[in-house]
Amino acid sequence: MSDRQTDALGRLWPAYGLDVPDGPVVPVDLADLFGRRAPVVLEIGSGMGDTTAMMAAADPDRDYLAVEVHTPGIANLLDLVDRGGLRNVRVAQGDALSLVSGLPEGVLDAVHVFFPDPWPKSRHHKRRIIQPTHVALLRSRLRPGGMLHCATDWAEYAEAMRETLEADPELVDAYGGFAPRPAHRPVTKFERRAITAGRPVADLLYRRR
């Protein structure tokens, strides 16, 4: 990590960070975490944090909870939060599904799963975040009308995602198939590299009934 990131992690983690412990599920009070009551967007796998920071800056009336396991990415997001003066971002470190299990049902305005690991080998598909039991958990934490937004640059995973989301009886496809690229999702360096490599990006947006 850079000196700036290390400094941001040390200074800001006590105020903006949330540890997701291994073991028993720990309840999470979002109003207490953010210090206010506002719609909350959960970002699963925030990477280096660029997307989270840009979306939060453009959307100050909603709170953004990013969950990531990679410490340098967490530190970079905290640095972006500091430089942007963002007060509507919190960062959790640990397993996303454990975090979600600790949230009350119907509490989230949206869940974003952008460019998750595609686990391309068949024997590794069970590790994918978008699979039926995980989707049912994520959907249960959405409010009625809340949005589950997935994006991937891996064509086979995009089709698998669509099949899984279509099979959930309480999710409704907001676009009748792959969605046009939403203007609110920033283009990141990762996405530009994917496009340059010839991998088209697929967006899927599903609402909870």
C-alpha positions as CSV (number, residue, x, y, z in Angstrom):
1,M,0.0,0.0,0.0
2,S,1.1,3.6,-0.6
3,D,1.8,5.8,2.4
4,R,-1.4,7.7,1.7
5,Q,-3.5,4.5,1.8
6,T,-1.8,3.3,4.9
7,D,-2.4,6.6,6.6
8,A,-6.1,6.6,5.5
9,L,-6.6,3.1,6.8
10,G,-5.1,4.0,10.2
11,R,-7.1,7.2,10.6
12,L,-10.4,6.3,9.1
13,W,-11.0,2.7,9.9
14,P,-12.2,3.3,13.4
15,A,-14.9,5.7,12.1
16,Y,-15.7,4.2,8.7
17,G,-14.8,0.5,9.0
18,L,-16.7,-2.6,10.0
19,D,-15.1,-5.9,10.8
20,V,-17.2,-8.9,9.6
21,P,-16.2,-11.7,12.1
22,D,-15.8,-15.3,11.2
23,G,-18.2,-17.6,13.0
24,P,-21.6,-16.7,14.3
25,V,-23.6,-14.0,12.4
26,V,-23.4,-10.6,14.1
27,P,-26.4,-8.3,13.6
28,V,-25.7,-5.0,11.9
29,D,-27.7,-1.8,12.6
30,L,-27.3,0.4,9.5
31,A,-28.8,3.5,11.2
32,D,-26.2,3.2,13.9
33,L,-23.4,2.5,11.4
34,F,-24.1,5.6,9.3
35,G,-25.5,7.8,12.0
36,R,-28.7,8.5,10.1
37,R,-31.7,6.8,8.5
38,A,-31.4,6.8,4.7
39,P,-31.7,4.3,1.9
40,V,-28.7,1.9,1.8
41,V,-26.9,0.4,-1.2
42,L,-24.7,-2.6,-0.6
43,E,-21.6,-3.0,-2.8
44,I,-20.3,-6.5,-2.8
45,G,-16.7,-6.8,-3.8
46,S,-15.8,-3.1,-4.1
47,G,-12.2,-3.8,-5.3
48,M,-10.1,-0.6,-5.2
49,G,-13.2,1.4,-4.4
50,D,-13.4,3.7,-7.4
51,T,-16.9,2.7,-8.4
52,T,-18.2,3.0,-4.8
53,A,-16.6,6.4,-4.3
54,M,-17.9,7.8,-7.5
55,M,-21.5,6.5,-7.1
56,A,-21.6,7.7,-3.4
57,A,-20.4,11.2,-4.4
58,A,-23.1,11.5,-7.0
59,D,-25.8,10.1,-4.8
60,P,-25.5,11.8,-1.3
61,D,-29.1,11.0,-0.3
62,R,-28.3,7.3,-0.1
63,D,-25.7,5.5,2.0
64,Y,-23.2,3.1,0.5
65,L,-21.9,0.0,2.4
66,A,-19.0,-1.6,0.6
67,V,-17.7,-5.0,1.5
68,E,-14.3,-6.3,0.5
69,V,-11.7,-8.7,1.7
70,H,-8.6,-7.2,0.1
71,T,-6.9,-4.7,2.6
72,P,-5.2,-2.5,-0.1
73,G,-8.6,-2.1,-1.8
74,I,-10.2,-1.1,1.5
75,A,-7.4,1.3,2.2
76,N,-7.7,2.9,-1.2
77,L,-11.5,3.4,-0.8
78,L,-10.9,5.0,2.6
79,D,-8.4,7.3,0.9
80,L,-11.0,8.2,-1.8
81,V,-13.6,8.8,0.9
82,D,-11.2,11.1,2.7
83,R,-10.2,13.1,-0.4
84,G,-13.8,13.3,-1.5
85,G,-15.2,14.4,1.8
86,L,-17.7,11.6,1.6
87,R,-19.8,10.9,4.7
88,N,-22.2,8.4,3.2
89,V,-19.7,5.5,2.8
90,R,-18.8,2.7,5.2
91,V,-16.4,-0.1,4.5
92,A,-16.8,-3.7,5.8
93,Q,-14.0,-6.2,5.7
94,G,-14.8,-9.9,5.5
95,D,-17.3,-12.3,3.9
96,A,-20.1,-10.6,2.1
97,L,-22.7,-13.3,2.8
98,S,-21.9,-13.3,6.5
99,L,-22.5,-9.5,6.5
100,V,-25.7,-9.9,4.6
101,S,-26.9,-12.5,7.0
102,G,-26.6,-10.0,9.8
103,L,-28.8,-7.5,8.1
104,P,-32.6,-7.3,8.8
105,E,-34.8,-8.4,6.0
106,G,-36.0,-5.7,3.6
107,V,-33.5,-3.1,4.8
108,L,-31.5,-2.5,1.5
109,D,-32.5,-0.1,-1.3
110,A,-30.1,-1.9,-3.8
111,V,-27.4,-4.5,-4.0
112,H,-24.6,-4.1,-6.5
113,V,-22.4,-7.0,-7.6
114,F,-20.1,-5.6,-10.2
115,F,-17.5,-7.9,-11.9
116,P,-17.4,-10.7,-9.3
117,D,-14.8,-13.4,-9.8
118,P,-16.3,-15.6,-12.6
119,W,-14.6,-18.8,-11.4
120,P,-14.5,-20.0,-15.0
121,K,-13.7,-23.7,-14.3
122,S,-16.7,-25.9,-13.9
123,R,-15.4,-27.4,-10.6
124,H,-15.2,-23.9,-9.2
125,H,-18.8,-22.7,-10.1
126,K,-19.9,-23.4,-6.6
127,R,-17.8,-20.5,-5.4
128,R,-19.7,-18.0,-7.5
129,I,-21.6,-15.3,-5.6
130,I,-24.5,-15.4,-8.0
131,Q,-26.1,-18.8,-7.4
132,P,-29.6,-19.6,-6.1
133,T,-29.1,-19.8,-2.4
134,H,-27.0,-16.6,-2.4
135,V,-29.5,-14.7,-4.6
136,A,-32.3,-15.7,-2.3
137,L,-30.4,-14.3,0.7
138,L,-29.6,-11.0,-1.1
139,R,-33.1,-10.6,-2.4
140,S,-34.5,-11.1,1.1
141,R,-32.6,-8.1,2.3
142,L,-33.9,-5.9,-0.4
143,R,-37.0,-3.8,0.3
144,P,-40.0,-4.5,-2.1
145,G,-39.0,-2.7,-5.3
146,G,-35.3,-2.7,-4.4
147,M,-32.8,-3.4,-7.1
148,L,-30.3,-6.2,-7.5
149,H,-27.7,-5.0,-10.1
150,C,-25.1,-7.4,-11.5
151,A,-22.4,-6.8,-14.1
152,T,-19.8,-9.1,-15.6
153,D,-17.4,-9.2,-18.6
154,W,-17.5,-13.0,-18.7
155,A,-20.1,-14.1,-21.2
156,E,-20.8,-17.6,-19.8
157,Y,-21.2,-16.2,-16.3
158,A,-23.6,-13.5,-17.7
159,E,-25.8,-16.3,-19.0
160,A,-25.6,-18.2,-15.8
161,M,-26.4,-15.1,-13.8
162,R,-29.5,-14.4,-16.0
163,E,-30.7,-18.0,-15.6
164,T,-30.3,-17.8,-11.8
165,L,-32.0,-14.5,-11.4
166,E,-34.8,-15.5,-13.7
167,A,-35.4,-18.6,-11.6
168,D,-36.0,-16.6,-8.4
169,P,-39.8,-16.2,-8.0
170,E,-39.6,-12.9,-6.2
171,L,-37.3,-11.1,-8.7
172,V,-38.6,-9.3,-11.8
173,D,-36.3,-8.5,-14.8
174,A,-36.4,-4.7,-15.1
175,Y,-35.4,-4.7,-18.8
176,G,-36.6,-8.0,-20.2
177,G,-33.1,-9.3,-20.7
178,F,-29.6,-7.8,-20.5
179,A,-29.9,-4.2,-19.7
180,P,-28.5,-1.2,-21.6
181,R,-25.4,0.0,-19.7
182,P,-26.8,2.2,-16.9
183,A,-25.4,5.7,-16.9
184,H,-25.1,5.7,-13.1
185,R,-22.5,2.8,-13.1
186,P,-19.1,4.5,-13.7
187,V,-16.7,3.0,-16.2
188,T,-13.7,1.8,-14.3
189,K,-10.1,0.9,-15.4
190,F,-11.1,-2.8,-15.0
191,E,-14.0,-2.4,-17.4
192,R,-12.0,-0.5,-20.0
193,R,-9.4,-3.3,-20.0
194,A,-12.2,-5.9,-20.5
195,I,-13.6,-4.0,-23.5
196,T,-10.1,-3.5,-24.9
197,A,-9.6,-7.3,-24.6
198,G,-12.8,-7.8,-26.5
199,R,-15.0,-8.9,-23.6
200,P,-18.3,-7.1,-23.8
201,V,-19.9,-6.2,-20.5
202,A,-23.4,-7.4,-19.5
203,D,-25.6,-5.6,-17.0
204,L,-28.6,-7.4,-15.3
205,L,-31.1,-5.4,-13.2
206,Y,-33.8,-7.2,-11.2
207,R,-36.3,-5.8,-8.8
208,R,-37.8,-7.5,-5.8
209,R,-41.5,-7.9,-6.2
